[in-house]
Amino acid sequence: MAYSKLDEAAMGLSEASVAEVLDFIQFLKAKDDRKKSNIIFDELKGGLIYMADDFDETPDCFKEYM
């Protein structure tokens, strides 16, 4: 849809309705942004195959810094 059609459609609306349309556009943008950010996390589902039992333990070479 061309932006000119959106502009024409908004011409006959009241100020309150135009504000509501703008709020809805912001909602749609936020919704799209959430979908884009979730793509990365969705790809990682089920990707962990093995984790060592001592994963949370500090390695010996770093103990002197603790």
N, C-alpha and C positions, 0 to 999 in steps of 0.2 A: 504494500500500500504506500502510495506517495505521501510525503509530508503535507503537500498542499491539500489533500483530501482531509487529513486530520485538522488542518487549519480551518477549512471550510466548515467542517462539522462542529468545531468549537465556537464558531462565530455567533451562533444563535443561542448559546448557553448563557445562563446568568453567571455572575462572578462566583457565587458559591459552588455552582456546578463545575466551573472551570477549575476551581481549587480542588474539588473532589477528583476530577480527572487527573490533575497533576499528582495528587496523592496516590492514585491507582498506578500511574506510570512509575513512580518511585518504588511502589510495592513490587511491580513486575521486574524492575531492574534488580532489586535486592534478591528476589527469588531466583533470577538467572545467575547472579553472583554466587549464591549458595550452591546451585547445581554445579557450577564450574569448580568451586573449591572442593566439593565432595568427590569429584572424579578421581583425584589423586588417592584419596583414602579408600575408595571402592576398589581400586586396582590392587591394594595391599591385602584385602581380605583373604584369609586362608593361606597367606604366603609364608608364615613362620612354620618351619618344619622341625627345627631342633633348637633348644636353648640349654646351655650347660647348667648343671646343678649349682655351680659356684658363680653364676652370672653376676650376682649382686656383691660379691666379695671384691675387696680392693686387691689388685695385683701386687705382688711382692715388690716390684720395682717402684711403686708409687707409695708404699707405706711410710717411707721416710718423710713425705710431704704432708701426711695427715696429722 
